[in-house]
Amino acid sequence: MTSTNSELTVGVLSLHNSKETKAILNAVDMLGFGTEWLRRENTIARVQGDEFVLEPDIDVVVNRLLVSNTDQPTEALGLACIYDGCRPVLNPPCAVLRAVHKFATASALHAEEIPIPNAILGLDPTHLNTARSEFANHAVYKSAIGTHGGGTWLIDTSNPVQPKVGNRQAFLQEFIKTSGNRHFDYRVYVVGENVLGAMKRTASEGEFRTNVAQGGAVEDATDDLPPNVREMACDAMNAVGLDYAGVDIVGSPNGWYVLEVNPTAGFRGFFRSTGLNPAPYIAKLAIERVGGEVDDDRVTSLAAQLDDSMPACTPQPTQNIHREPLLIGYTERITVSGVHGSETVVAKSDTGATRTSIDLGLAAKLGVGPLKQRTRVRSGLSKTPTTRPLVDIVLGIKGDWYTVTANLTDRSHMSHPVLLGRDVLQHYAVDVTRASEE
């Protein structure tokens, strides 16, 4: 390895403990360059007269902010904009905003004549529901901002929908049916102008979402990817304005369509299927962006392993900052949202329950779902576990919104239609002496 600047430092902007962030930092370190993990514990920006000072000082930034699953995406993007004004930033904030808003992505792709499924976003429910007739019996109903397949449903177009799911704008999209019994698509990983590889993602039985987080199976498809699909993936990333991305492409008898362009695509499923770790290639792109030189053979060697251990540059937590979790009661007023609308109900907190539960009647009224899989649940004093179906629901609690996989059961004989399990309560402190007004 050689370098035109032995003092060159790469900063990775990430407020979460993601494995991908760790892998990129470790790759930069193994390539012999300085690293800084830009986090709450160590990040300072100050104006001093005619100087704008960044601490820690870095030469280039790799943006790994996970804005699609945060409650305040503009806060995170604003932070990235600070760096974008004075340092080269891989995956600049404006491009990330365009990418994480799925209809904004569609606008950018359409402008470059890249094939995408038919879709409609309407801010008024009348317009959105009138447009249902433009689709076949089924359509994909999804929140404009979402991740890991959360906030995405395959719906019967005879049922009405709302322009929002929780506090997120939603839209309808044509369902592209693939061949075979199980739905599948391709995740193509692009860094710079190069396609690193591709994996075929096949949905689990009874599911249409292919995301690894939703149980999708993956296999290497790098050598089988048609040249025009490779070109489409690169064109899609460039149209959105990103430097690296996972591009999701689906095929049908009518051709190929780009579904999404993901600026923070995960590495684990891709590495498991292809044997390639994107981190060294992202590190190389960042280093070369500011004049550094990297040995390509070294990058290839590092890409054959996935080191997502804790980086040496991990900043130490500050001792004077203590964030108290929000307090909720034994019962708490929450908002439940589905494809047919939202309703405010009083939920019961149960720290002994692993998973949140929702009443059958409420679920049907709000159109939550679709049904995913089934789980065995032991409840109350019963010694025999029961089998319950699982559905995705969107919950609003104390101004925060969560998409959780809840079990579906008849709670009509109970006082509360929703029971909050540890999947939600982990974010709060529960005061068992406090109750919401019924």
C-alpha positions as CSV (number, residue, x, y, z in Angstrom):
1,M,0.0,0.0,0.0
2,T,1.2,3.5,-0.8
3,S,-0.4,6.8,0.0
4,T,0.1,10.4,-1.1
5,N,-0.8,11.5,2.4
6,S,0.1,9.3,5.3
7,E,-1.9,11.5,7.7
8,L,-5.2,11.0,5.8
9,T,-8.1,10.2,8.1
10,V,-11.5,8.7,7.1
11,G,-14.5,9.5,9.3
12,V,-17.5,7.3,9.3
13,L,-20.7,9.2,10.4
14,S,-22.9,6.8,12.3
15,L,-24.8,7.3,15.5
16,H,-25.7,3.6,15.7
17,N,-23.7,0.5,16.5
18,S,-24.2,-1.0,13.1
19,K,-22.0,-3.9,11.9
20,E,-21.5,-2.1,8.6
21,T,-20.0,0.9,10.2
22,K,-17.6,-1.2,12.2
23,A,-16.6,-3.1,9.0
24,I,-15.8,0.1,7.1
25,L,-13.7,1.5,9.9
26,N,-11.8,-1.8,10.3
27,A,-11.2,-1.9,6.5
28,V,-9.8,1.7,6.5
29,D,-7.6,0.8,9.4
30,M,-6.3,-2.4,7.7
31,L,-5.5,-0.3,4.6
32,G,-3.2,1.8,6.8
33,F,-5.2,5.0,7.1
34,G,-6.5,7.0,10.1
35,T,-10.0,6.4,11.3
36,E,-12.6,8.3,13.3
37,W,-16.0,7.0,14.3
38,L,-18.1,10.2,14.3
39,R,-20.6,9.7,17.1
40,R,-22.4,11.7,19.9
41,E,-19.5,11.0,22.3
42,N,-16.8,12.8,20.2
43,T,-18.4,15.0,17.6
44,I,-18.1,18.8,17.9
45,A,-18.4,21.6,15.3
46,R,-17.6,25.1,16.2
47,V,-17.3,28.5,14.5
48,Q,-14.2,30.5,15.7
49,G,-14.0,33.8,14.0
50,D,-12.9,33.1,10.4
51,E,-12.5,29.4,11.1
52,F,-14.9,26.5,11.0
53,V,-13.5,23.7,13.2
54,L,-14.5,20.0,13.2
55,E,-13.6,17.7,16.1
56,P,-12.3,15.1,15.5
57,D,-10.7,16.4,12.3
58,I,-11.1,14.2,9.3
59,D,-10.4,14.5,5.5
60,V,-13.4,12.6,4.1
61,V,-16.7,11.3,5.5
62,V,-18.5,8.1,4.8
63,N,-22.2,8.8,5.6
64,R,-23.7,5.8,7.4
65,L,-26.6,7.6,9.1
66,L,-29.6,5.3,9.4
67,V,-32.3,7.9,8.7
68,S,-35.0,5.6,7.5
69,N,-35.7,4.1,10.9
70,T,-35.3,7.3,13.0
71,D,-38.1,9.5,14.3
72,Q,-36.2,12.7,13.3
73,P,-34.6,12.0,9.9
74,T,-34.1,15.7,9.2
75,E,-32.0,16.1,12.4
76,A,-29.6,13.4,11.1
77,L,-29.5,14.8,7.6
78,G,-28.8,18.2,9.0
79,L,-25.8,16.8,10.8
80,A,-24.5,15.3,7.6
81,C,-25.0,18.6,5.9
82,I,-22.6,20.2,8.3
83,Y,-19.8,17.9,6.9
84,D,-21.1,18.2,3.4
85,G,-20.4,21.9,3.5
86,C,-16.7,21.5,4.2
87,R,-15.5,18.0,3.5
88,P,-16.1,15.4,0.8
89,V,-19.0,13.1,1.8
90,L,-19.7,9.7,0.4
91,N,-23.4,9.4,0.0
92,P,-24.1,13.1,0.5
93,P,-27.2,14.0,2.6
94,C,-29.4,15.3,-0.3
95,A,-28.9,12.0,-2.2
96,V,-29.6,10.0,1.0
97,L,-32.9,12.0,1.5
98,R,-33.8,11.2,-2.1
99,A,-33.0,7.5,-1.6
100,V,-34.7,6.9,1.7
101,H,-38.0,8.5,0.4
102,K,-39.1,5.8,-1.9
103,F,-41.3,8.0,-4.0
104,A,-38.6,10.6,-4.4
105,T,-36.4,7.8,-5.6
106,A,-39.1,6.9,-8.1
107,S,-39.1,10.5,-9.4
108,A,-35.3,10.5,-9.9
109,L,-35.3,7.2,-11.6
110,H,-38.2,8.1,-13.9
111,A,-36.4,11.3,-14.9
112,E,-33.5,9.2,-16.2
113,E,-35.9,6.7,-18.0
114,I,-35.0,3.8,-15.7
115,P,-37.9,1.4,-15.5
116,I,-39.9,1.4,-12.2
117,P,-43.3,-0.1,-11.2
118,N,-46.4,2.1,-11.6
119,A,-47.2,3.9,-8.4
120,I,-49.3,6.6,-6.9
121,L,-48.9,8.9,-3.9
122,G,-51.8,11.0,-2.9
123,L,-52.0,13.3,0.1
124,D,-55.7,13.1,0.2
125,P,-57.4,9.7,0.8
126,T,-60.0,10.4,-1.9
127,H,-57.4,10.6,-4.6
128,L,-55.4,7.7,-3.3
129,N,-58.5,5.4,-3.1
130,T,-59.8,6.5,-6.5
131,A,-56.5,5.3,-7.9
132,R,-56.9,1.8,-6.5
133,S,-58.8,0.8,-9.7
134,E,-55.7,1.4,-11.7
135,F,-54.1,-1.6,-10.2
136,A,-54.9,-5.3,-10.4
137,N,-56.4,-7.3,-7.5
138,H,-53.4,-6.7,-5.4
139,A,-51.0,-3.8,-4.9
140,V,-48.0,-3.1,-2.6
141,Y,-48.9,-0.5,0.0
142,K,-45.8,1.0,1.7
143,S,-44.7,3.9,3.8
144,A,-42.5,6.3,1.8
145,I,-39.8,6.0,4.4
146,G,-39.1,2.5,5.9
147,T,-36.4,-0.2,6.1
148,H,-35.9,-3.9,6.4
149,G,-39.4,-4.5,4.8
150,G,-41.2,-2.8,7.7
151,G,-44.1,-0.6,6.6
152,T,-44.7,-2.7,3.5
153,W,-47.9,-4.7,2.8
154,L,-49.4,-6.6,-0.1
155,I,-53.1,-5.6,0.0
156,D,-56.3,-6.4,-1.7
157,T,-57.2,-3.3,-3.8
158,S,-60.9,-3.7,-3.0
159,N,-60.1,-2.4,0.5
160,P,-59.7,1.4,1.2
161,V,-56.3,2.7,2.3
162,Q,-55.1,5.9,4.0
163,P,-52.4,8.3,2.8
164,K,-50.4,7.9,6.0
165,V,-49.3,4.9,8.0
166,G,-48.6,6.3,11.5
167,N,-46.8,9.6,10.9
168,R,-45.3,8.4,7.5
169,Q,-46.6,9.2,4.1
170,A,-47.7,6.1,2.2
171,F,-48.4,5.1,-1.4
172,L,-49.6,2.3,-3.7
173,Q,-47.2,0.5,-6.0
174,E,-47.8,-2.1,-8.7
175,F,-47.0,-5.6,-7.6
176,I,-44.5,-7.1,-10.0
177,K,-45.1,-10.9,-10.0
178,T,-42.1,-13.0,-10.5
179,S,-42.0,-16.6,-11.9
180,G,-42.2,-19.6,-9.6
181,N,-44.0,-20.2,-6.3
182,R,-42.0,-17.8,-4.2
183,H,-41.4,-14.1,-4.9
184,F,-37.8,-13.1,-5.5
185,D,-35.7,-10.1,-6.5
186,Y,-32.0,-9.2,-6.8
187,R,-29.9,-7.0,-4.5
188,V,-27.1,-5.6,-6.6
189,Y,-24.3,-3.9,-4.6
190,V,-22.6,-1.0,-6.4
191,V,-19.6,1.0,-5.2
192,G,-18.4,3.9,-7.4
193,E,-18.9,2.8,-10.9
194,N,-18.4,-0.9,-10.2
195,V,-20.9,-3.7,-9.5
196,L,-19.3,-5.7,-6.7
197,G,-21.8,-8.6,-7.0
198,A,-25.5,-9.5,-6.6
199,M,-27.6,-11.9,-4.5
200,K,-30.9,-13.4,-5.3
201,R,-33.3,-12.9,-2.4
202,T,-36.2,-15.3,-2.2
203,A,-39.2,-14.7,0.1
204,S,-40.2,-17.2,2.7
205,E,-43.3,-19.3,2.1
206,G,-46.4,-17.2,2.3
207,E,-44.4,-13.9,2.3
208,F,-43.8,-11.5,-0.6
209,R,-41.1,-9.5,1.0
210,T,-37.6,-10.8,0.2
211,N,-35.7,-8.8,2.9
212,V,-33.2,-10.9,4.9
213,A,-34.7,-9.3,8.0
214,Q,-38.1,-10.8,7.0
215,G,-36.7,-14.3,6.6
216,G,-35.7,-14.1,3.0
217,A,-33.2,-16.7,1.7
218,V,-30.2,-15.5,-0.2
219,E,-27.9,-17.0,-2.9
220,D,-25.1,-15.7,-5.1
221,A,-26.3,-14.4,-8.4
222,T,-23.3,-12.4,-9.4
223,D,-22.4,-14.5,-12.4
224,D,-26.0,-14.9,-13.5
225,L,-26.9,-11.3,-13.6
226,P,-27.6,-10.1,-17.1
227,P,-25.4,-7.2,-18.4
228,N,-28.4,-4.9,-18.8
229,V,-29.3,-5.4,-15.2
230,R,-25.8,-4.5,-14.1
231,E,-26.0,-1.4,-16.1
232,M,-29.4,-0.6,-14.7
233,A,-28.1,-0.9,-11.1
234,C,-25.3,1.6,-11.8
235,D,-27.6,4.0,-13.6
236,A,-30.1,3.9,-10.7
237,M,-27.4,4.7,-8.1
238,N,-26.1,7.6,-10.2
239,A,-29.6,8.9,-10.8
240,V,-30.2,9.2,-7.1
241,G,-26.8,10.7,-6.6
242,L,-25.2,8.1,-4.3
243,D,-21.6,6.9,-4.2
244,Y,-22.5,3.3,-3.0
245,A,-25.8,1.5,-2.6
246,G,-27.7,-1.7,-2.7
247,V,-30.0,-1.6,-5.6
248,D,-33.1,-3.8,-5.6
249,I,-34.3,-5.0,-9.0
250,V,-37.1,-7.4,-9.8
251,G,-37.8,-9.1,-13.1
252,S,-41.1,-10.2,-14.8
253,P,-42.1,-11.3,-18.3
254,N,-42.4,-7.6,-19.1
255,G,-38.9,-6.7,-18.2
256,W,-36.8,-5.5,-15.3
257,Y,-37.8,-2.8,-12.8
258,V,-35.8,-1.0,-10.0
259,L,-37.7,-1.2,-6.7
260,E,-35.4,0.7,-4.3
261,V,-31.9,2.2,-4.0
262,N,-30.7,1.6,-0.5
263,P,-27.9,4.0,0.8
264,T,-27.3,1.9,4.0
265,A,-27.7,-1.7,2.6
266,G,-26.5,-4.4,5.0
267,F,-23.4,-6.4,4.4
268,R,-24.1,-9.7,6.2
269,G,-26.6,-11.3,3.8
270,F,-24.6,-10.1,0.8
271,F,-21.4,-11.5,2.3
272,R,-23.1,-14.8,3.2
273,S,-24.3,-15.3,-0.3
274,T,-21.4,-13.9,-2.4
275,G,-18.4,-14.1,-0.2
276,L,-17.7,-10.4,-0.8
277,N,-17.5,-7.7,1.9
278,P,-18.3,-4.3,0.4
279,A,-16.5,-2.4,3.3
280,P,-12.9,-2.4,1.8
281,Y,-14.3,-1.1,-1.6
282,I,-16.2,1.7,0.2
283,A,-13.0,2.5,2.2
284,K,-11.0,2.6,-1.0
285,L,-13.5,4.9,-2.7
286,A,-13.3,7.3,0.3
287,I,-9.5,7.3,0.5
288,E,-9.1,7.9,-3.3
289,R,-11.7,10.7,-3.1
290,V,-9.2,12.8,-1.3
291,G,-6.0,11.7,-3.2
292,G,-5.0,8.7,-1.2
293,E,-3.7,5.6,-3.0
294,V,-4.7,2.0,-2.2
295,D,-3.3,-1.3,-3.3
296,D,-6.1,-3.1,-5.2
297,D,-4.8,-6.5,-4.3
298,R,-5.0,-5.6,-0.6
299,V,-8.6,-4.5,-1.0
300,T,-9.5,-7.8,-2.7
301,S,-7.8,-9.7,0.1
302,L,-9.7,-7.8,2.8
303,A,-13.0,-8.2,0.9
304,A,-12.8,-12.0,1.4
305,Q,-13.5,-11.6,5.1
306,L,-16.1,-9.6,7.1
307,D,-14.5,-8.0,10.2
308,D,-17.3,-6.2,12.0
309,S,-15.7,-6.3,15.4
310,M,-15.5,-3.2,17.6
311,P,-13.0,-0.8,15.9
312,A,-10.0,0.5,17.8
313,C,-11.2,4.1,17.2
314,T,-14.5,3.6,19.1
315,P,-15.0,6.7,21.2
316,Q,-15.4,6.3,24.9
317,P,-18.8,7.3,26.3
318,T,-19.0,10.6,28.1
319,Q,-19.6,10.4,31.8
320,N,-21.7,13.5,32.2
321,I,-24.5,12.6,29.8
322,H,-27.3,10.5,31.1
323,R,-30.4,10.1,29.1
324,E,-33.4,8.9,31.1
325,P,-35.8,6.7,29.1
326,L,-39.3,8.0,28.6
327,L,-41.8,6.9,31.3
328,I,-45.0,5.1,30.5
329,G,-47.6,3.6,32.8
330,Y,-49.0,0.2,33.6
331,T,-51.6,1.3,31.1
332,E,-50.9,3.9,28.4
333,R,-52.8,5.6,25.6
334,I,-51.3,4.7,22.2
335,T,-52.1,5.0,18.5
336,V,-52.5,1.9,16.4
337,S,-52.3,2.3,12.6
338,G,-53.1,0.0,9.7
339,V,-53.9,0.2,6.1
340,H,-57.5,1.4,6.9
341,G,-56.6,4.1,9.3
342,S,-55.6,4.8,12.9
343,E,-57.2,4.5,16.3
344,T,-56.2,5.7,19.8
345,V,-56.6,3.0,22.5
346,V,-55.5,2.3,26.0
347,A,-52.8,-0.5,26.0
348,K,-51.6,-2.6,28.9
349,S,-47.8,-2.9,29.6
350,D,-46.5,-6.4,30.3
351,T,-42.8,-6.7,30.9
352,G,-43.2,-10.5,31.1
353,A,-44.4,-10.7,27.5
354,T,-41.8,-11.0,24.7
355,R,-44.0,-9.8,22.0
356,T,-46.8,-7.2,21.7
357,S,-50.4,-8.6,21.2
358,I,-53.3,-7.0,19.4
359,D,-57.0,-7.9,19.4
360,L,-58.5,-9.6,16.4
361,G,-61.4,-7.2,16.1
362,L,-59.2,-4.1,16.3
363,A,-56.7,-5.6,13.8
364,A,-59.5,-6.3,11.3
365,K,-61.0,-2.8,11.7
366,L,-57.6,-1.1,11.0
367,G,-56.5,-3.5,8.3
368,V,-53.2,-4.5,9.9
369,G,-51.2,-7.2,8.3
370,P,-50.7,-9.2,6.2
371,L,-50.5,-12.4,8.2
372,K,-46.8,-13.5,8.3
373,Q,-46.1,-16.7,10.2
374,R,-47.3,-18.3,13.4
375,T,-45.7,-18.4,16.8
376,R,-46.3,-20.5,19.9
377,V,-47.3,-18.5,23.0
378,R,-47.8,-19.6,26.6
379,S,-50.1,-17.2,28.4
380,G,-51.5,-16.8,31.9
381,L,-51.7,-19.9,34.0
382,S,-52.1,-22.2,31.0
383,K,-49.5,-25.0,30.7
384,T,-50.3,-25.6,27.1
385,P,-48.9,-23.1,24.6
386,T,-51.3,-21.8,21.9
387,T,-50.4,-21.0,18.3
388,R,-51.1,-17.4,17.1
389,P,-50.6,-15.7,13.8
390,L,-48.2,-12.8,13.5
391,V,-48.9,-9.4,11.8
392,D,-47.1,-6.2,11.3
393,I,-48.6,-3.2,13.2
394,V,-47.5,0.4,13.5
395,L,-47.7,1.9,17.1
396,G,-47.4,5.5,18.1
397,I,-46.3,6.0,21.8
398,K,-45.1,9.2,23.4
399,G,-44.4,10.7,19.9
400,D,-42.3,7.7,18.8
401,W,-43.4,5.3,16.1
402,Y,-42.6,1.6,15.8
403,T,-43.3,-1.1,13.3
404,V,-43.5,-4.3,15.3
405,T,-44.5,-7.9,14.6
406,A,-47.3,-8.6,17.0
407,N,-49.3,-11.7,17.7
408,L,-53.0,-11.7,16.9
409,T,-55.5,-13.0,19.5
410,D,-59.0,-12.5,20.7
411,R,-58.9,-9.9,23.5
412,S,-62.5,-8.9,23.3
413,H,-63.1,-10.3,26.8
414,M,-60.2,-8.3,28.2
415,S,-60.0,-4.6,29.2
416,H,-57.3,-3.6,26.8
417,P,-57.2,-4.4,23.1
418,V,-53.4,-4.1,22.9
419,L,-50.7,-5.6,25.2
420,L,-47.3,-4.0,25.0
421,G,-44.5,-6.6,25.2
422,R,-40.7,-6.2,25.6
423,D,-40.3,-5.6,21.9
424,V,-41.7,-2.1,22.6
425,L,-41.2,-1.6,26.3
426,Q,-37.4,-2.0,25.9
427,H,-37.5,1.7,24.8
428,Y,-39.2,2.9,28.0
429,A,-39.3,2.8,31.7
430,V,-42.5,1.4,33.1
431,D,-44.2,2.9,36.2
432,V,-46.6,0.2,37.4
433,T,-48.3,2.6,39.8
434,R,-49.3,4.9,37.0
435,A,-52.3,4.3,34.7
436,S,-53.8,6.2,31.8
437,E,-57.4,7.4,31.9
438,E,-59.6,4.8,30.2
